[in-house]
Amino acid sequence: MLLIVALAQFAMPSWAATEAAPAGTATPPGTVSPPPASDGTTPPAAAPARPDGPTEVKVGMYLTQLLDFDMSKRSYYASFWLWYLHDNPDYDPHATVEVANAKSDSVKFASLDTSKGIRWHQEKHGAVLAEDWEITRFPFDRQKLVIMVEDGQSDTGRIRFVADSKNSRIDPAATVPGWTIEGFDLSAQDVTYNTSYGDPTLSEDSVYSRVVATITVKRQGIRLLCSLFVGFGVAFLLALLTFFLDFDSMAGSRIGLCAAAVFAAVGNKYALDGYLPPASTFTLADVIVSTTFASILLAALAVVLMQLTHKRAPRFARIANLLLCLATFAGYIGVNGYAVASAA
């Protein structure tokens, strides 16, 4: 009888020996589920730390479009492909990587290919990117546009980016009207944030890995100089013209031309301020604006001087008028000519 029972237990199939855990069985220690988000979904988790060090992720970029350069709004639009190569099955860059300097970003065509012996992710971005435009030499400025790609959840202890600079470039068909694309560079760097984000294992700072694409573009500024600053040129010529009018018979005309020059300069200044962002340095545009108003001021000063001296000392009045005319002309042409030549 005992022999029969022993044989029956030995012959029991493996599936019958496995029973469901009782309802009150506790979750094994160390297994913690992330809290659900407000919409009921589970937010993506940071990549787990590996015992052999952080996961190395090779990141590449192919830039297809540059559009909508808007200096007043400090932004531009770029369309580009990103890819990630790594060997960590627990890491999903589609869920945690962000474009750090994007005002808005749309992602499509996210994919994963594991058929080549490595985890190869791809995705396409269309982003409006924030840019701090350098306008010191405007309209002959050279800009270094940046696109910053960073993992928003995993620090350098878990994820470390490496730039795939060999395969990263700009599409030859990508053009920007009024600009010349001079270069493209992709590099990896560590970024330190002066906070632990509440991580109890960190003392002060936290460090994240980032890949930065730098696009160098040069503005074709001659046409823009002629069109955007034409009002200042007209104001200067109106101010200069006042020196050639006889004060005895055309004093009113000289005053009227000075007033017209002021209106032309002020109108052009408002248009220029709407085109450019505020700047903390003295720019080429500031030089042109300042010399224009200085020319109008000299023309107005000549009107006042002629009013005071043309009857009592006519010879002195003519000499003073000539000297102020020469100073206005030479100063405006000399200062602006040098500034434009230096910027170009």
TORKOL-859369 format. One record per residue: residue in one letter; x, y, z of N, C-alpha, C in turn. Coordinates in steps of 0.05 Angstrom, whole numbers, plus 5000, padded with zeros to 4 digits. Layout:
<recs>
AXYZXYZXYZ;...
</recs>
This chain:
<recs>
M501749765000500050005000501750255000;L503750255017505650485018507150524992;L507750294979509150304953507350434932;I504750384933502850504913502750804916;V502550904942502451194947504951334938;A507251214943509751334935509951354905;L509051144890509151154861507251364850;A504951414863503051614854504151894857;Q505451944880506652214884508952264864;F510452064857512752094838511752154810;A509352034804508352074777506652324774;M506252484794504552724793505852924773;P504353034754505453224734506253484748;S508253634735509353874747507354094751;W505354104732503354324734501554284758;A501154034766499453984788500754044815;A503454054815504854104840505054404846;T504354574826504454864830501754964837;E501455084860498855184868498955484871;A496655614868496455904871497055984899;A498456214902499056314929496456404942;P496256354968493856444983493456744980;A490956834983490257114979491757294998;G492457215021493757385041496857375039;T497957245018500857235016502057505010;A504157595024505257865021507057864997;T507458114986509258154964512158124974;P513857984959516657944968517958214974;P519758224994521058475000522758574976;G522758844973524358964952522858994926;T520458894924518758924900516759154905;V517259384891515559614895514459704869;S511859724866510559824842510360124843;P510960264820510760554819507860634823;P507460864836504660954840503461034814;P500860984811499561054786499361354783;A499361454757499061734752496161814756;S495662074753492962174758490962064738;D491861994714490061884694489861584696;G491061464716490861174720493061014708;T494761144692497061004679499461014697;T501360834692503760824708505960984694;P507161184706509161354693511661184688;P513261264667515661114661517661144683;A518960924689520960924711523660974700;A525461074718528261114710529560844706;A531560844689532960594683534360494709;P534060234716535360134740538360144738;A539660184761542660194762543659914757;R545759884741546959634735549459594751;P549959344760552359304776554959354762;D554959344735557459394720557659684711;G556159864722556360144716554060244699;P554060504692551760614676551660494648;T549260494637548860404610549860624590;E551460534572552560724552550660724528;V549560964521547660994499548861174478;K549161064454550161224432547861374419;V548061634418545861804408546761944383;G545161934362545762074337543462244328;M543962434309541962614299542362664270;Y540062684255540062764227538062984224;L539163224219537463474218536363504190;T533763524187532463544161531463814154;Q530763984174529564244168530364444190;L530764694181531064924198529165144188;L527365234204525265424195524665634216;D523265844208521966034226523866154247;F526066274238527766414256526366664265;D525766674291524266904302525867024325;M527267234320529067354340527467494362;S525167614355523567754376522467554396;K521767314387520667104405522866914416;R525366964407527566804416527066504410;S526466434386525966164379526466104350;Y526565844343526665744316525565464315;Y524965364291523865094288525864914275;A525964664285527764464273526364194271;S526764054250525763774247528263594244;F528263374260530663204260529962924270;W531562734261531462454270533362414293;L532562264313534362174334534461864335;W536761754341536961464345538661414369;Y538161184382539561104406540360804403;L542860744410543960474408544960394436;H543960164446544860074473544159784476;D544959664499544459384503542959324528;N541559524539540059494564537159444558;P536059204562533259154556531259294575;D532259404597530559554615530359854609;Y531859944589531960234584530360294558;D528460484560526860574537527160874534;P528860964516529261254513526761404503;H524961254489522561384479520861494503;A521161364526519461444549520661654566;T523361684565524661864585526362084573;V527162064548528862274536527162514527;E528262754531526963004523528863184509;V527763374494529363594482529263814503;A531463864517531464024541530864324535;N531564424512531064704506528764744487;A526864554485524564584468522264724481;K521064924467518665044476516264854472;S516364724449514364514443515664304426;D514764054428516063834414514063624408;S513963534383512263314375514063084365;V513362844373514962604366513162414351;K514262304330512862094314514861884303;F513761674293515261454282517261324302;A516461314327518161184347518260884341;S520660764341520960484334523260354349;L523260094351525359934364525959694346;D528559664340529459434324531559284340;T531159034345533058864360534258644343;S533758654317534658444299537558454292;K538958664300541758694292543658654316;G542658524336544358454359544658684379;I543158904375543359134393540659264393;R539959404414537359544415537659814401;W536259844379536460074361533760224361;H533660454375531160614376531460844356;Q529160914344529061154326526561314332;E526661574327524361744329524862004314;K522662124305522962384291521662604307;H523062834310522063054326521563294307;G519463444315518963714304518663904327;A520664074331520764224356521164524351;V519764684367520364974369522265014392;L524665114386526865114405527465404414;A527965424440528765684451531665744443;E532165994436534866074428535466364438;D537766394450538666654459540366774437;W539066934420540467034396542567234403;E544867214390547067404393546767614371;I546067864379545468074359547468294359;T549768254371551768474372552568574344;R552868384325553668454297551268464278;F548868444288546568444270546668694252;P546068664225545068424211547268254198;F549768264208551868094198552667884219;D550667794234551167614257551567334248;R553067194265553466904262552266774287;Q550466574284549166454306549966164309;K550066074334550565794341548065684354;L546365554337543865444347544365174360;V543065124382543464874397540964724400;I541164454400539064264406540164084428;M538864094452539863944475538163704481;V539263464479537763214483538763094510;E536863034527537562954555535562754565;D536462554581534662374595533562524619;G530962544621529662694642529462544668;Q530062284669529662134694532161994704;S533961914687536261754695538861924695;D540161944718542662104720544961934709;T547362054712549761914700550461664715;G549261614738549761354751548361124737;R546361194720544760984706545160994676;I545161244665545361274636547561474629;R549161404610551161594600551061594569;F550661834559550361874530553161894517;V553361794493555761824476554861914448;A556162124438555262244412556062064389;D554262004371554861864346555462074325;S557662214329558362434311558962344283;K559862094280560661994253558261984234;N555961914245553561874228551562114230;S552262314245550462544249551162774231;R549162894218549763114199547163254193;I547363454175545063604165544363504137;D541863484132540963414105541963624085;P543363544064544363744044542163914032;A539663814032537363964021536364174040;A537164174065536164364085537464634079;T535764834075536765114070534965304087;V536165534093534765744107535066004091;P532866104079533066354063534266584079;G536366704067537666934080539966844099;W540466584101542566484119544266284104;T546766254113548566054103549265864125;I548665604121549365394141552365334139;E553865394160556765364159557765104172;G556264994191557364754204555364624222;F556064374230554464214248556264044265;D555664034291557363884310555563754331;L556163504337554663364358556663264379;S556063334404557963264426556363184451;A557563024468556362934493557663084516;Q556163144536557163294560555463224584;D556563264607555163224632554163504642;V551663514651550463754661549863724691;T550863914707550463914735548164104743;Y546263994758543964154768544464194798;N544164434807544764504835542364424854;T541564174852539464064869539663764868;S538663634889538563344889535763234879;Y533963424873531163354866529863174887;G530763204912529563054934530762774937;D532862704922533962434924535562414951;P534762234969536062214995538962114993;T539661994971542361884968544362084958;L543362324950545162534941545462754962;S547862874963548263084983547363354973;E548263424949547563694938546663684909;D548663634891548163654863547263394850;S546063414827545563174810546663224782;V547663014770548963034744547562864724;Y546962974701545562834679547162854654;S546962644637548362634612546662774590;R548062914573546663064552548263054526;V546763044504547963074477547063334465;V548963494455548363764445549163774415;A547263844399547763904371548064204367;T550264294354550764574350550864624320;I549064804310548864874282549765164279;T551865204263552965474259551765584233;V550465824235549265954212550266244211;K550566344186551466624182549366764165;R548567004175546467154161547667294137;Q546167304115546867464092545667734095;G547267924106546168164118545968414100;I547168414076547168664061544268754054;R542668574044539868644037538368744061;L538668604084537268674108538168944118;L540769004116541769264124540469484108;C540169444082538969654065536069684070;S534669464076531769484079530869564107;L532269454128531369494155532369764167;F534569874156535670124167535270354148;V533670324127533270544108532170794120;G530470774140529371004153531471174167;F533471054178535671204190537271354169;G537671224147539171364125537571604115;V534971574112533271804103533372024124;A533271954150533372154171536072304170;F538172164166540772294164540972484140;L539972404117539972584094538272834098;L535972794111534273034117535773224135;A537073114156538573284174540873424159;L542273274142544473394127543573614108;L541273574097540173774077539774044090;T539174054116538574304129540974494128;F543374394127545774564127546074724101;F544674634080545074764054542874964048;L541075004066538875194062539675464074;D539075684059539675954069537876014092;F539176094114537576134139535776384137;D536676594123535076834122532376794109;S532376634087529876594072528476334077;M529976134089528875864092529275754120;A529175924140529475834168527275634176;G524775694167522575514173522975244160;S524075234136524474984122526574814137;R528674944148530674794163529474664187;I527774814201526474704225524674474217;G523274504195521374294185522874034178;L525174064165526773834157527873684182;C528673834202529573714227527273554240;A524873664240522573514251521973264235;A522173284208521673054191523772834196;A526272914200528372724206527872574232;V526872724252526272594278524072384274;F521872454259519772264255520772014240;A522472054220523471824204525171644222;A526871764239528571604256526971454278;V525071594290523471464311521771234299;G520571284276519071064263520670824257;N523070864246524870644241525770504266;K526170654288526970544314524770354324;Y522270434322520070254331519970004315;A520370024289520369784272522669594279;L524969714284527369554291526969414318;D525869554337525369434364523469204363;G521569214344519768984341520968744328;Y523268784314524668564300526768434318;L528068584335530268484351529468444380;P530668244394530268214422531868424438;P531268474463532968654479535768544482;A537668724483540468644485541768794508;S543668664521545068784544547668914535;T548468884510550969004500550269204479;F552369374472551969584452552469454425;T550369444408550469304383550969484359;L551369364335551569524311549069684306;A546769564311544269714308544169964326;D545269934350545270164369547170384358;V549370304346551170504334549770664313;I548370524295546970664273544770854284;V543270754304541070914316542271154329;S544371114345545571334361546771554342;T548171474321549371664304547271814288;T545071694282542871824267541672044285;F541071984309539872184327541972404333;A544572334335546572534339546772724315;S546372624291546372794267544072984267;I541772894275539373064277539873284299;L541073204321541673394342543573614332;L545673534317547473734306546073924287;A544273814271542773984252541074184267;A539774094289538074274305539874474319;L542274394328544074584341544874804321;A545374724296546074924276543875124272;V541375034273539075214270539075414292;V539475324317539475504340541775704338;L544175604330546575774328546175984307;M544975904284544476104263542476304271;Q540476234286538476414296539776634314;L541776554329543076744348545176914335;T546476824313548776964303548677064274;H546576984259546677044230546477344224;K545377494243545077784238547477934250;R548277854274550478004287553177924277;A553577674270556177574260555677374237;P554877474214554277294192556577124183;R558977234183561277064175561676834194;F561576894220561876674240559676474237;A557176564231554976384228555376194204;R556476304182556976134158559175924164;I561276014178563475824184562575604204;A560975694224559975494243558075294229;N556475394211554675214196556175014180;L558375104167559974934150561374714167;L562474804190563874614207561974404218;L559574484227557674294237556774104215;C556574204190555774034168557973824163;L560473914162562673724158562873514181;A562573614205562673424228560473224227;T557973314220555773124218556272914196;F557073004173557572824151559872624157;A562172734165564472564170563972374193;G562772484214562272314237560372084231;Y558172134217556271934211557371724192;I558671814170559771624151562071464163;G563871604177566171474189565571274210;V563871344229563171164251561670924241;N559570974225557970754215559470574195;G561070704178562670554159564570364173;Y565870454194567770284209566270064224;A563970134235562369934250561369714232;V560369784208559269594189561569414178;A563869544172566069384162567169184182;S567169274208568069094229566168854233;A563568914231561568704236561468504212;A561768614188561468444164563968264161;
</recs>
